[in-house]
Each structure stands twice: as C-alpha cells, then as structure tokens.
Amino acid sequence: MTNRIIDFIVRNELRAAQERLEKLMQIKAPEVMIQGQKRIVEELLAGKIKVGGDQELLQCTFETFETKKGKGGKVYVQFDNGIKYFPNAKYGRFVTR
C-alpha cells in the first residue's frame, strides 16, 4: 500500500493536535489556548499544513518509513524513497531528499 507523504504528515500532526486539545480540556486550560488548539485541529482536518523545503516531495509516495534521531537527538522520519521529514526543525516542519 502506498501513501502520499503529505497525507502521512497531516494524519500524524492531526492525531497529536487532537491529543493536545483533549489534554488542554482535561486540565481546564485557559479558553484562549483551547480555542487556538481547536483552530489548529480544524486546519489539519481541512488538510492545511505548512511544511518548508521542496514542496514537490510532499506529493511523492512511499511504502515504508522509519523514525530516526538526528543531530542533537531530534527525531525525524526517513521514508523508503530517501525523503526525510523533520517535524521539529529549527524553523518549523521541513521536508528534503
């Protein structure tokens, strides 16, 4: 089964955003924080996400991936086609070959 890289990123970011929203609601965080997180979830549900780097790579397909640690212990995802996705890069999400 092949997936597009952008779909993989959106799916994983959405799951994390929903978990964060639930946690914020559980601890009764300030309403402004909850509303901000709801907006993020809504954008991800609509498929909107900002990723830096080579945008054409987001449309590539992959079959497998593995999670690795880079310099400084930061986690990144390497797909079987040689593309790397850095969710916590210095200036935000980033994709490269």
Secondary structure, 3 states (H helix, E strand, C coil): CCEEHHHHHHHHHHHHHHHHHHHHHHCCCCHHHHHHHHHHHHHHHCCCCCCEECHHHHHCEECCEEEEECHHHCEEEEECCCCEEECCCCCCCEEEC
